[in-house]
């Protein structure tokens, strides 16, 4: 389905929530080291609960290693200075939805990486710094999934 990429995440609870997000949407979660925690962290386990075994989670030693493994056709870098709104993108299965660290987002050199298809923003009120990482990823993944008819979801009448 979709591939979520967290570049050097720092807060275990956000990654735990992203593990749950990946499991319930059929997405993959890709993490680029260094991580600000280890997988035995209680906050990560608590946030991911029993979803860790149901999610596809891959840890990459570097961004270059992630690019090699993912071989992405399209990468959307979510950033507060994005040119396109997240609703303006026509998402396709296999797209990479990339997010930066909680403390400072995506570095300028990463936003300029030739793998990046577009820089994308989520709307926010002016003068506010950012949305929580796990929440931002959830908004983006659900929009991409919605556009693709919630493929694979159990639809209830």
N, C-alpha and C positions, 0 to 999 in steps of 0.2 A: 504494500500500500504506500504509505508515505514514510519518509525517513527524517527523524528529528535529530539534529546535531547540536549538542551543547559543547561549546569551546571552553575548556578549563572551568567547569562549574565549581562553585565554592561552597554552596550550602547543601548539606545532605538531604534536608527535607524537600527541597525543590527537585532534586534528582529522584528521590523516592516517589514523589507525585508524578514525575514524568514517566517513571517505570509503570505506574498504574495507568497513565494515559496511553502509553504504547500498548499495553496489554488489552485494554478495552476497545481500542480503535484498530487493532491489527497493524499498528505502525511499528517501525524499528526505532530504537533509541541508540544513538552513537555518541559516545563521550570521548573527548580529546583530553589527554593528560597534559599537564599535571592536574589532578583532581584535588579539591580542597578537603578531602575526607577519604576514608577507605570504606570498603563495602561491609565492614563489620560494624559501622557506626549505627548506634541505636536509633537515631533520628531517621536515617535512611531506611532502616528495616521497618520502623513504625509507619512511615509515610507510604512505603511500598507494600506493606502488609504481606499478604500471601500472593501478590501479583508478580513477584520477581521471577518465579518459575514459569509464568505464563507470558512473559515479555521477551522479545528479542533485544538484548542489550549487548553492545560491543564497545570495548574500550580500545582506543587507538593511542599509540605512543606519541603521535604528532599529527598536526593537520595534514601534512604531506602523506602520512600513512593512511589517514582517513580518505583523502582524495583517491589514493591508489586502490584502496579496498572498495570504495563506493562507486568509482568511475561514473560520477554523476553527469547526466545530461543537463540538468537544470538545478541551480542552487539559489534559494531565496534567503538573503541575509536580512534578518529582522533587526532593525536599528531605529533609534529615535530620529535620525536624519535621513530616513528612507525617502525616495522620490515617489514611490507608488504606494497606494493604500492596499492593505492586505485583501480587500474585497475586489480590487481591480485585476488581480492575478487569476488566470484560468489554470488552476492546478491540475496536474496529471499524476497518476500513480508513479511512484519512483522519484518524485521530486524530493529534494533535500530542503528542509526548513531549518535554517541555521540561526542559533542564538548565542550571544556572548555571555561573559561572566556577569554575575549579579552586581559586582562593584563598579564595573566600568564598561560593560558591553563589549562590542567587537572593536578590536584595534583598527586603526586606519589602514594598515597594510593588509589586513584580512579583508576589509571592505573593498579594497582595490584589487584583490586576487582575481585573476582571469577566470577562475571557476564560477565566480558570482554572476548569476544571470541578471539579478536586480536586487536593489536595496529596498526593503519593504518596511512600512511603518504601521503601527496600530494607532488609531486616533486617541489622543489624550487631551485633557485640558491644558492650556498653556502654563508654563513655568513649573510643571511637575516633571521630575527626573525620569521615572520609568515605572513600568508595571512589573509585578512579581514575575520572575522567570517562568515558573511552572504555569502561571495563569496565562502569560503571553503565548506559551507553546500550546496550551489548550485551545485558546481562541483560534490560532492559526490552523491547528490540526483539524478542528471541527469544521472550520470554513472549507478547507480543502476536501475533507470527507463529505461534507454536505454537497459540494459542487459535483462530486462523483457518486451521488445517489446513495450515500452511506453504504457503499458496497460491502457486503458480508455481514451487515448488521441484522439483528433480529428485530423485525418491525412488528410492533403489536397493534392490533386493531383498536 
